[in-house]
Each structure stands twice: as structure tokens, then as C-alpha cells.
Amino acid sequence: MNILFLGSGNVATHLALAIHKTEHRIVQVYSRKKASAAVLANRLGVPYTHLVEEIIQDADLYIYAVSDDALESLVSLNIALQAMHVHTAGSVAMDIFKGYKKHYGVLYPLQSLSKDKAIDFQKVPLLLEASDAVTKQALNVLAKEISGQVHHYNTEQRLKIHLAAVFANNFVNHLFHIASDIMESSDVDFNLLKPLIKETVEKISHLSPAEAQTGPAKRNDQKIMKQHMEMLKDQPKLQKLYRDLSQMILEQYLHQS
């Protein structure tokens, strides 16, 4: 297939580089930011543009790897109406294309991606959804060439998966940030926590999160929790977060006992 990328950010970069290793041909990169389009296009050795009117009209597949706001403004454009059009968003319904395109779908990489962090794309789960059998087949073939984990989920399921991913990744990473600040406030290297973090993640390969839970809230260790709350007395937002999370864990395990 001839494939055109709309977008040049984190997702577009990793997905385009993965596809570039196959026999499919990336024919152009479009981005509203000319410099960003140029960087990705140069890595791929393909043309680029930042002008909508210069988007090539005869590609087979158009991949919209852009922000949700940008996606809304792009789908209604009169671009290759007979081609397949897919977006890569976890939180946007497939039917955003409905009424604008004939063949459309979703190709959502369920992974936290950063341009400058290399990743084995074969291990990235790809979640697919399609408006019709032709698009479904084409996406399935493409996805299996770049990933060993291809799954088909509808919009409702994907939105729930995205919500779960925000808790599992975005919120957890922010908690890492909080932990780092706490360590640095006492002139302690955050790296000291990394073996603990690694073990926490590795443990759920063998146990469910419920089974893997440890800590003072699970034990209902009120003395330790009060000590922690006192240490956070000058940071009311963190104190509330600590209290709320501890209470949720406490209620969960009191209920199970």
C-alpha cells in the first residue's frame, strides 16, 4: 500500500518508522508544523508538506496521527474520498469519520511513545477497528506486519481501555514525579527507588494487581499512615491524595477480608 501520514509527533514517528521497515511505501508526511514534518520525512526519505492543499490525493491509506483537536479539523477535509482513513487515538470514536469518508477505522498503539526513546514495535499492542470488511482486512494485514500483538475492539471497549491506560501509565508516572520530589527534598537520589518500581511492575506479570498490593493502607497500619500525613502537612494537595488513595486501598481490602 501507499501510505500517507498526517502528523509527525510521537505516535506518527514510531508508527511510520515501523511501517517503513515493511514493503509498504510511505509517500508523504503532512504536519501543520513544517519543521516537524521535515524531521520525520527526512528520517523516512520521503516528501513532506505543511500545506493541506499539497497533500497527495492518490494514496491507499491515510493515517491521522495527530492530537484530538487537530483530528476534528482534518477529517472533514476533501482528501482522497475513496481511500482508507484511520486515526490512532485511543479516546476518539471511529465514527468521527462517518459522513466524510467511505472507508475508515482506527489503528491505536497501546503504548507510551516518545520520539527519542527507541522501542520494539513488535511488542506494542495494536488495537484495530474498521467501518467495513475491506478496511478491516487491510488494517489487519498491515498491523500484523509491524506488531506481534493485534487485537480488534469496538469504540466503547477502546475508550475504556484508554481510560484504564491513563490510570496505569499517566497517573502512575505522575506519582513517580511526586516520589522523585519527595526524595530530592531530602537530598536523596530518586534512583534508589528504581529497583522497587521495577519489582512492582514485574510482580504483576505473575500476580493480579489485587494480589500484589502491599503497604500500610492494606495492612491498616494507622500509626504509619498518620506519620506520613503529618509529614505532608505543608502540602495539603499531596496530603489529600495520600488520604484518598489510602482510604480506597483500605476499603478494598477490608471488603475482601
PAFI-581665 format. One record per residue (C-alpha): residue number from 1; residue in three letters; y, x, z. Coordinates in pm, 1 decimal, always signed. Layout:
+-----+------+----------+----------+----------+
: seq : type :    north :     east :       up :
+-----+------+----------+----------+----------+
: NUM :  ala :        Y :        X :        Z :
...
+-----+------+----------+----------+----------+
This chain:
+-----+------+----------+----------+----------+
: seq : type :    north :     east :       up :
+-----+------+----------+----------+----------+
:   1 :  met :     +0.0 :     +0.0 :     +0.0 :
:   2 :  asn :   +361.9 :    +91.7 :    -47.4 :
:   3 :  ile :   +528.2 :    +52.3 :   +291.6 :
:   4 :  leu :   +896.2 :    +38.1 :   +386.5 :
:   5 :  phe :  +1022.7 :    +92.7 :   +740.3 :
:   6 :  leu :  +1322.0 :    -90.1 :   +877.8 :
:   7 :  gly :  +1411.1 :   +108.7 :  +1185.1 :
:   8 :  ser :  +1396.3 :   +473.7 :  +1286.6 :
:   9 :  gly :  +1360.8 :   +467.6 :  +1663.5 :
:  10 :  asn :  +1069.0 :   +548.9 :  +1892.0 :
:  11 :  val :   +821.7 :   +291.1 :  +1760.3 :
:  12 :  ala :   +919.1 :   +342.8 :  +1395.9 :
:  13 :  thr :   +880.9 :   +719.3 :  +1431.2 :
:  14 :  his :   +532.3 :   +719.7 :  +1582.9 :
:  15 :  leu :   +402.6 :   +438.2 :  +1364.3 :
:  16 :  ala :   +542.3 :   +592.8 :  +1045.7 :
:  17 :  leu :   +400.2 :   +935.7 :  +1129.1 :
:  18 :  ala :    +58.9 :   +780.0 :  +1191.0 :
:  19 :  ile :    +66.2 :   +587.8 :   +862.6 :
:  20 :  his :   +193.2 :   +896.8 :   +680.0 :
:  21 :  lys :   -141.8 :  +1063.7 :   +751.8 :
:  22 :  thr :   -328.3 :   +792.7 :   +558.9 :
:  23 :  glu :   -340.7 :   +726.0 :   +185.2 :
:  24 :  his :    -71.6 :   +459.1 :   +216.2 :
:  25 :  arg :   +270.6 :   +551.3 :    +82.2 :
:  26 :  ile :   +591.1 :   +513.4 :   +277.9 :
:  27 :  val :   +857.1 :   +454.7 :    +13.6 :
:  28 :  gln :  +1176.3 :   +432.3 :   +218.9 :
:  29 :  val :  +1329.4 :   +428.6 :   +565.7 :
:  30 :  tyr :  +1617.5 :   +194.2 :   +640.2 :
:  31 :  ser :  +1830.2 :   +209.6 :   +953.0 :
:  32 :  arg :  +2181.3 :    +94.3 :  +1034.5 :
:  33 :  lys :  +2236.2 :   +446.0 :  +1169.7 :
:  34 :  lys :  +2244.3 :   +679.4 :   +873.0 :
:  35 :  ala :  +2177.9 :   +996.3 :  +1072.2 :
:  36 :  ser :  +1878.4 :   +843.5 :  +1247.8 :
:  37 :  ala :  +1733.4 :   +719.7 :   +918.0 :
:  38 :  ala :  +1776.9 :  +1066.9 :   +771.5 :
:  39 :  val :  +1590.4 :  +1236.1 :  +1058.9 :
:  40 :  leu :  +1280.7 :  +1018.4 :  +1023.0 :
:  41 :  ala :  +1290.1 :  +1014.6 :   +642.7 :
:  42 :  asn :  +1311.5 :  +1393.0 :   +632.6 :
:  43 :  arg :  +1004.9 :  +1421.7 :   +857.2 :
:  44 :  leu :   +820.4 :  +1195.5 :   +615.3 :
:  45 :  gly :   +967.6 :  +1340.5 :   +297.5 :
:  46 :  val :  +1087.1 :  +1001.4 :   +171.6 :
:  47 :  pro :  +1420.1 :   +842.4 :    +70.9 :
:  48 :  tyr :  +1637.0 :   +662.3 :   +323.2 :
:  49 :  thr :  +1936.7 :   +431.6 :   +334.8 :
:  50 :  his :  +2166.8 :   +269.5 :   +587.8 :
:  51 :  leu :  +2282.0 :     +2.9 :   +342.7 :
:  52 :  val :  +2098.7 :   -330.5 :   +322.3 :
:  53 :  glu :  +2176.8 :   -366.2 :    -46.7 :
:  54 :  glu :  +1991.5 :    -40.3 :   -116.9 :
:  55 :  ile :  +1663.5 :   -149.3 :    +45.6 :
:  56 :  ile :  +1382.8 :   -117.6 :   -209.6 :
:  57 :  gln :  +1259.3 :   -462.4 :   -315.3 :
:  58 :  asp :   +910.8 :   -390.1 :   -450.3 :
:  59 :  ala :   +717.9 :   -254.2 :   -150.4 :
:  60 :  asp :   +398.5 :   -428.5 :    -40.0 :
:  61 :  leu :   +465.0 :   -422.5 :   +332.9 :
:  62 :  tyr :   +793.3 :   -419.9 :   +526.6 :
:  63 :  ile :   +764.0 :   -307.1 :   +888.5 :
:  64 :  tyr :  +1055.5 :   -410.1 :  +1111.5 :
:  65 :  ala :  +1051.3 :   -159.9 :  +1398.8 :
:  66 :  val :  +1392.8 :   -246.7 :  +1539.0 :
:  67 :  ser :  +1545.2 :   -395.2 :  +1853.9 :
:  68 :  asp :  +1503.9 :   -767.3 :  +1912.6 :
:  69 :  asp :  +1871.6 :   -831.1 :  +1835.2 :
:  70 :  ala :  +1857.5 :   -634.2 :  +1511.1 :
:  71 :  leu :  +1536.9 :   -813.3 :  +1413.3 :
:  72 :  glu :  +1705.1 :  -1153.3 :  +1429.6 :
:  73 :  ser :  +1974.3 :  -1039.6 :  +1189.5 :
:  74 :  leu :  +1731.5 :   -877.2 :   +944.4 :
:  75 :  val :  +1458.4 :  -1136.7 :   +896.3 :
:  76 :  ser :  +1685.8 :  -1379.6 :   +714.7 :
:  77 :  leu :  +1789.8 :  -1126.3 :   +451.9 :
:  78 :  asn :  +1677.5 :  -1187.3 :    +94.4 :
:  79 :  ile :  +1431.1 :   -897.3 :    +86.2 :
:  80 :  ala :  +1107.4 :   -899.0 :   -117.5 :
:  81 :  leu :  +1018.8 :  -1262.1 :    -50.9 :
:  82 :  gln :   +663.3 :  -1229.8 :   -188.4 :
:  83 :  ala :   +576.2 :   -916.6 :    +13.8 :
:  84 :  met :   +429.9 :   -897.9 :   +364.5 :
:  85 :  his :   +675.7 :   -864.0 :   +651.5 :
:  86 :  val :   +577.6 :   -769.9 :  +1007.2 :
:  87 :  his :   +763.9 :   -682.2 :  +1323.0 :
:  88 :  thr :   +649.8 :   -450.5 :  +1602.3 :
:  89 :  ala :   +797.3 :   -631.2 :  +1902.1 :
:  90 :  gly :   +588.9 :   -737.9 :  +2197.7 :
:  91 :  ser :   +835.0 :  -1002.7 :  +2312.0 :
:  92 :  val :   +924.0 :  -1182.4 :  +1985.9 :
:  93 :  ala :   +726.3 :  -1469.4 :  +1834.3 :
:  94 :  met :   +567.0 :  -1417.3 :  +1495.3 :
:  95 :  asp :   +737.2 :  -1732.4 :  +1368.3 :
:  96 :  ile :  +1075.4 :  -1560.7 :  +1369.2 :
:  97 :  phe :   +988.4 :  -1500.5 :  +1001.2 :
:  98 :  lys :   +898.3 :  -1865.1 :   +934.1 :
:  99 :  gly :  +1113.7 :  -2021.6 :   +666.6 :
: 100 :  tyr :  +1231.6 :  -1680.2 :   +547.6 :
: 101 :  lys :   +911.9 :  -1505.8 :   +434.3 :
: 102 :  lys :   +585.9 :  -1626.9 :   +281.8 :
: 103 :  his :   +352.3 :  -1365.5 :   +433.7 :
: 104 :  tyr :   +434.2 :  -1234.6 :   +778.7 :
: 105 :  gly :   +289.1 :  -1111.3 :  +1103.5 :
: 106 :  val :   +302.4 :   -872.9 :  +1398.4 :
: 107 :  leu :   +186.9 :   -512.7 :  +1440.2 :
: 108 :  tyr :   +258.6 :   -435.0 :  +1805.9 :
: 109 :  pro :   +169.1 :    -92.6 :  +1953.3 :
: 110 :  leu :    +94.0 :   -146.2 :  +2320.7 :
: 111 :  gln :   +224.0 :   +188.4 :  +2440.0 :
: 112 :  ser :   +535.5 :   +351.7 :  +2581.6 :
: 113 :  leu :   +662.9 :   +569.9 :  +2297.8 :
: 114 :  ser :   +929.6 :   +841.1 :  +2291.8 :
: 115 :  lys :  +1030.4 :  +1029.8 :  +1977.9 :
: 116 :  asp :   +992.4 :  +1374.7 :  +2129.4 :
: 117 :  lys :   +661.0 :  +1311.4 :  +2308.4 :
: 118 :  ala :   +354.9 :  +1361.2 :  +2086.7 :
: 119 :  ile :    +80.5 :  +1100.3 :  +2121.8 :
: 120 :  asp :   -268.9 :  +1046.1 :  +1986.5 :
: 121 :  phe :   -210.5 :   +724.1 :  +1794.0 :
: 122 :  gln :   -584.6 :   +669.3 :  +1759.9 :
: 123 :  lys :   -579.1 :   +576.2 :  +2129.6 :
: 124 :  val :   -287.2 :   +333.1 :  +2101.8 :
: 125 :  pro :   -394.4 :    -33.2 :  +2113.7 :
: 126 :  leu :   -254.9 :   -225.5 :  +1817.6 :
: 127 :  leu :   -209.5 :   -599.1 :  +1864.6 :
: 128 :  leu :   -211.7 :   -798.2 :  +1542.5 :
: 129 :  glu :   -109.4 :  -1149.1 :  +1443.0 :
: 130 :  ala :    -75.0 :  -1290.8 :  +1092.8 :
: 131 :  ser :    +51.4 :  -1603.1 :   +921.9 :
: 132 :  asp :   -234.7 :  -1617.7 :   +671.5 :
: 133 :  ala :   -569.6 :  -1465.9 :   +579.8 :
: 134 :  val :   -427.0 :  -1226.2 :   +320.0 :
: 135 :  thr :   -181.2 :  -1073.0 :   +566.1 :
: 136 :  lys :   -442.1 :  -1062.9 :   +842.6 :
: 137 :  gln :   -684.2 :   -869.1 :   +624.2 :
: 138 :  ala :   -421.3 :   -621.4 :   +506.0 :
: 139 :  leu :   -293.9 :   -556.1 :   +858.9 :
: 140 :  asn :   -645.4 :   -519.5 :   +993.0 :
: 141 :  val :   -733.4 :   -257.3 :   +732.1 :
: 142 :  leu :   -411.0 :    -64.0 :   +792.9 :
: 143 :  ala :   -439.8 :    -82.1 :  +1171.6 :
: 144 :  lys :   -797.9 :    +45.9 :  +1174.8 :
: 145 :  glu :   -692.1 :   +349.1 :   +971.4 :
: 146 :  ile :   -445.0 :   +460.5 :  +1236.9 :
: 147 :  ser :   -595.0 :   +333.6 :  +1563.3 :
: 148 :  gly :   -936.5 :   +300.4 :  +1719.7 :
: 149 :  gln :   -819.7 :     +0.7 :  +1922.8 :
: 150 :  val :   -727.8 :   -300.8 :  +1709.4 :
: 151 :  his :   -700.6 :   -646.6 :  +1863.7 :
: 152 :  his :   -596.9 :   -991.1 :  +1739.7 :
: 153 :  tyr :   -388.9 :  -1203.5 :  +1977.7 :
: 154 :  asn :   -163.3 :  -1502.4 :  +1922.6 :
: 155 :  thr :   +203.3 :  -1509.8 :  +2017.2 :
: 156 :  glu :   +150.1 :  -1673.8 :  +2357.0 :
: 157 :  gln :   -106.4 :  -1411.9 :  +2455.5 :
: 158 :  arg :   +108.3 :  -1126.0 :  +2327.8 :
: 159 :  leu :   +412.2 :  -1245.7 :  +2523.5 :
: 160 :  lys :   +202.4 :  -1247.4 :  +2842.0 :
: 161 :  ile :    +68.4 :   -900.5 :  +2756.1 :
: 162 :  his :   +424.0 :   -777.0 :  +2710.9 :
: 163 :  leu :   +525.2 :   -924.2 :  +3046.7 :
: 164 :  ala :   +230.3 :   -752.2 :  +3211.1 :
: 165 :  ala :   +324.6 :   -426.6 :  +3036.7 :
: 166 :  val :   +677.6 :   -444.0 :  +3181.8 :
: 167 :  phe :   +529.5 :   -462.4 :  +3530.8 :
: 168 :  ala :   +266.9 :   -195.0 :  +3463.7 :
: 169 :  asn :   +493.8 :    +50.0 :  +3284.2 :
: 170 :  asn :   +868.5 :    -13.2 :  +3305.7 :
: 171 :  phe :   +881.7 :   -126.9 :  +3667.6 :
: 172 :  val :   +632.4 :   +136.5 :  +3782.0 :
: 173 :  asn :   +834.4 :   +408.4 :  +3610.3 :
: 174 :  his :  +1145.9 :   +287.0 :  +3791.5 :
: 175 :  leu :   +954.5 :   +313.3 :  +4117.7 :
: 176 :  phe :   +875.8 :   +672.9 :  +4021.4 :
: 177 :  his :  +1251.2 :   +721.9 :  +3980.1 :
: 178 :  ile :  +1312.6 :   +580.9 :  +4328.1 :
: 179 :  ala :  +1041.4 :   +804.9 :  +4471.8 :
: 180 :  ser :  +1198.8 :  +1104.9 :  +4299.5 :
: 181 :  asp :  +1538.4 :  +1025.0 :  +4452.4 :
: 182 :  ile :  +1383.6 :   +993.8 :  +4798.7 :
: 183 :  met :  +1211.3 :  +1330.6 :  +4760.4 :
: 184 :  glu :  +1523.3 :  +1502.4 :  +4628.6 :
: 185 :  ser :  +1734.5 :  +1360.4 :  +4912.9 :
: 186 :  ser :  +1527.9 :  +1582.6 :  +5145.4 :
: 187 :  asp :  +1522.5 :  +1875.7 :  +4904.4 :
: 188 :  val :  +1153.4 :  +1821.4 :  +4823.6 :
: 189 :  asp :  +1016.2 :  +1870.2 :  +4471.7 :
: 190 :  phe :   +902.9 :  +1545.5 :  +4305.5 :
: 191 :  asn :   +613.3 :  +1740.1 :  +4151.2 :
: 192 :  leu :   +445.4 :  +1723.1 :  +4492.1 :
: 193 :  leu :   +373.6 :  +1354.1 :  +4423.0 :
: 194 :  lys :   +222.2 :  +1403.0 :  +4079.0 :
: 195 :  pro :   -140.4 :  +1456.5 :  +4192.0 :
: 196 :  leu :   -111.1 :  +1131.9 :  +4390.5 :
: 197 :  ile :    +33.7 :   +949.7 :  +4088.5 :
: 198 :  lys :   -238.0 :  +1087.5 :  +3862.8 :
: 199 :  glu :   -513.4 :   +980.9 :  +4103.3 :
: 200 :  thr :   -357.2 :   +634.0 :  +4135.8 :
: 201 :  val :   -374.6 :   +586.6 :  +3759.8 :
: 202 :  glu :   -720.6 :   +741.5 :  +3720.0 :
: 203 :  lys :   -862.5 :   +528.8 :  +4001.6 :
: 204 :  ile :   -813.8 :   +204.5 :  +3808.3 :
: 205 :  ser :  -1047.2 :   +338.3 :  +3541.3 :
: 206 :  his :  -1325.5 :   +274.9 :  +3792.2 :
: 207 :  leu :  -1182.6 :    +10.1 :  +4024.4 :
: 208 :  ser :   -975.3 :   -302.8 :  +3978.2 :
: 209 :  pro :   -613.6 :   -271.7 :  +4099.1 :
: 210 :  ala :   -703.2 :   -505.3 :  +4386.4 :
: 211 :  glu :   -989.5 :   -277.5 :  +4492.1 :
: 212 :  ala :   -779.8 :    +37.3 :  +4454.8 :
: 213 :  gln :   -492.8 :    -79.0 :  +4676.4 :
: 214 :  thr :   -421.7 :   +134.1 :  +4983.4 :
: 215 :  gly :   -123.9 :   +186.9 :  +5213.5 :
: 216 :  pro :    +43.2 :    +47.6 :  +5526.5 :
: 217 :  ala :   +103.9 :   -301.8 :  +5382.8 :
: 218 :  lys :   -263.1 :   -351.0 :  +5301.1 :
: 219 :  arg :   -356.8 :   -227.4 :  +5649.6 :
: 220 :  asn :    -82.4 :   -445.3 :  +5803.8 :
: 221 :  asp :    +46.0 :   -134.2 :  +5977.6 :
: 222 :  gln :   +365.6 :   -284.9 :  +6119.5 :
: 223 :  lys :   +466.2 :    +33.1 :  +6304.3 :
: 224 :  ile :   +478.1 :   +243.3 :  +5984.5 :
: 225 :  met :   +648.0 :    -31.8 :  +5783.4 :
: 226 :  lys :   +921.4 :    -70.4 :  +6047.8 :
: 227 :  gln :   +972.1 :   +305.6 :  +6044.4 :
: 228 :  his :  +1011.8 :   +300.8 :  +5665.8 :
: 229 :  met :  +1252.6 :     +7.2 :  +5685.0 :
: 230 :  glu :  +1463.0 :   +198.4 :  +5936.5 :
: 231 :  met :  +1473.2 :   +500.0 :  +5703.5 :
: 232 :  leu :  +1612.5 :   +272.0 :  +5430.9 :
: 233 :  lys :  +1876.0 :   +103.8 :  +5647.9 :
: 234 :  asp :  +2160.7 :   +260.3 :  +5447.7 :
: 235 :  gln :  +2010.0 :   +141.4 :  +5118.6 :
: 236 :  pro :  +1984.8 :   -237.8 :  +5150.8 :
: 237 :  lys :  +1857.6 :   -291.5 :  +4795.4 :
: 238 :  leu :  +1570.2 :    -49.8 :  +4845.7 :
: 239 :  gln :  +1507.0 :   -190.8 :  +5190.9 :
: 240 :  lys :  +1474.0 :   -540.6 :  +5041.7 :
: 241 :  leu :  +1248.9 :   -410.9 :  +4763.8 :
: 242 :  tyr :  +1026.8 :   -237.0 :  +5020.9 :
: 243 :  arg :  +1013.1 :   -552.4 :  +5233.8 :
: 244 :  asp :   +934.4 :   -783.1 :  +4940.5 :
: 245 :  leu :   +662.9 :   -563.2 :  +4791.4 :
: 246 :  ser :   +505.9 :   -502.4 :  +5132.6 :
: 247 :  gln :   +506.6 :   -873.8 :  +5206.2 :
: 248 :  met :   +337.9 :   -953.0 :  +4872.7 :
: 249 :  ile :    +66.0 :   -693.6 :  +4938.6 :
: 250 :  leu :    +22.9 :   -812.4 :  +5296.6 :
: 251 :  glu :    -15.1 :  -1176.3 :  +5191.9 :
: 252 :  gln :   -257.0 :  -1082.1 :  +4913.3 :
: 253 :  tyr :   -496.0 :   -900.2 :  +5144.4 :
: 254 :  leu :   -460.8 :  -1137.0 :  +5439.0 :
: 255 :  his :   -558.8 :  -1411.9 :  +5194.7 :
: 256 :  gln :   -862.6 :  -1215.1 :  +5077.6 :
: 257 :  ser :   -983.4 :  -1120.7 :  +5424.4 :
+-----+------+----------+----------+----------+
